C-alpha cells in the first residue's frame, strides 16, 4: 500500500506502530462495507485519518464466490494452496469453459472521528487458469489471468501488477480524490 501512495504529499503510518490497536472484524456483506468498517475503526482507535481496503476474487460461474469471504473461504485456517484447489474443483463442476473472474478492491478513507470521507473501487477482469502458475504474489494470484495477459498474477512482475491490479486501480481513484480533497 505504501508504494501505491508514495507520490502523495502525506505521511503514512502502519498499524504496527500502534501497540494498542485491535483488529477490526470484517463483518460486512460487501467489500465496501468491510473497507469502511476498518477505516472507521482504525481512525477511532488511533485518532488519525485511516485508509483501509478490502478485496477479493469473484468467479462468475460460482455466483461471485469466494467474494467477500475470499480470505476465509473454506475456513480461516485453510491455506491458499487448499483454497485454490477447492475453487478449481468447484469451478470444474460447473462446466463453465469461459472461467470468467475478477479481482475487486474497495478502499475507504475515514477522518479522525471515523467518518468515511472518500471511497474508491478498483476492478481487474480476467479468467481462472486451469491450475496454479507462478510464485510471485499471494492468495489467488497463481490462478488469476488478467485480461490482455497470458500469465497469471503469480507469474507477472510486481511492476505490472502495480499498474493493472484491482488495488492499483482503486488506489489511483482514491489518490485523485485525496488530492482534490486536500486542495479544497
PERAZI-V262062 format. One record per helix or strand of 3 or more residues. SS is the DSSP state (alpha for helix, beta for strand). FROM is the first residue (numbers start at 1). TO is the last residue. If there is no record, write none. Layout:
ss: [SS & SS]
from: [FROM & FROM]
to: [TO & TO]
//
This chain:
ss: [alpha & alpha & beta & alpha & alpha & alpha & beta & beta & alpha & beta & alpha & alpha]
from: [15 & 31 & 50 & 60 & 67 & 80 & 100 & 116 & 141 & 144 & 158 & 166]
to: [17 & 46 & 59 & 62 & 72 & 94 & 110 & 128 & 143 & 146 & 164 & 183]
//
